[in-house]
């Protein structure tokens, strides 16, 4: 049986000015807030098998009376159901729902026979976030959608490996522009927008490196310490505006991050066991939707490391990191 997570239910209850609901597969209504129950329909009062948004919109006289553009909305919900049916062709419940609506609604039969599916719309934007005009390009694209921004993930960042005496200053200033300045710049737009609408979720990517000195990544660690403290401070400011801010602190992850930082000749190079990037992303998303302050992304060992870092001396942590990040001698 599908169920909405407790954190998602708390998120739903935070909407005081809008009717809101949570949908599962097939358009099943998993949860509603009080305005939805009062203004749209009390799905909780319906028999379990009738708690389906597409079914209600297509078959309910109340839905026809409520929505001036009922036919467009009902056709779109039918298209969403067809997409789900294509992904799960053997689902008995979907077959039952389609059969019921086919018998009871001539409109549904026509829409179903059109074989239309409704998918997400993606707008690609190419911009250099280390430059101010790149940030403005991204934000302009957000504004041009004409819709309130519900979720924002501020994830851009990179590292530079190697001795600080040898690394390039311009490269390090570019890192600061991307890891620090761009986060503040974009967050200014996002925070003001969401506060105006009194709703929103922000996820800011920091790093486990924010919890220790990072020799041989001397600029990267402090940049992530900044984003962590920035996100936690912003969270406190926005809590009365209906907006939550969550910090994601991943450990070493199976991506090209260290290779791009020029660290293949270190303990972070090929052969190091790293966290699944999909699992880290999943943990971050769920923490954001639950409104948590921060989460360490990764396996149990990564989370234990974050706890140990609270108690270990900074000099000890710096020495340990240097052992892993220092380039190995070339033979």
Secondary structure, DSSP 8 states (H G I E B T S, - for coil): -----HHHHHHHHT-SSS--EEE-GGGBEEEE-HHHHHHT--GGGS-GGG-BHHHHHHH-HHHHHH-TTHHHHHHHHHHHHHHHHHH-TT-HHHHHHHHHHHHH-HHHHHHHHTT-------------TTSHHHHHHHHHHHHHT-S---EEEE-------S-TTTS-HHHHHHHHIIIIIHHHHHHHHHHHHHHHHT-EEEEEE--GGGGS--TTSTTHHHHHHHHHHHHHHHHHHHGGGTEEEEEEEE-SBSSSHHHHTT-TTSTTSTT---B-HHHHHHHHHHHHHTT-SEEEES-HHHHHHHHHHTTS-HHHHHHHHHHHHS-----
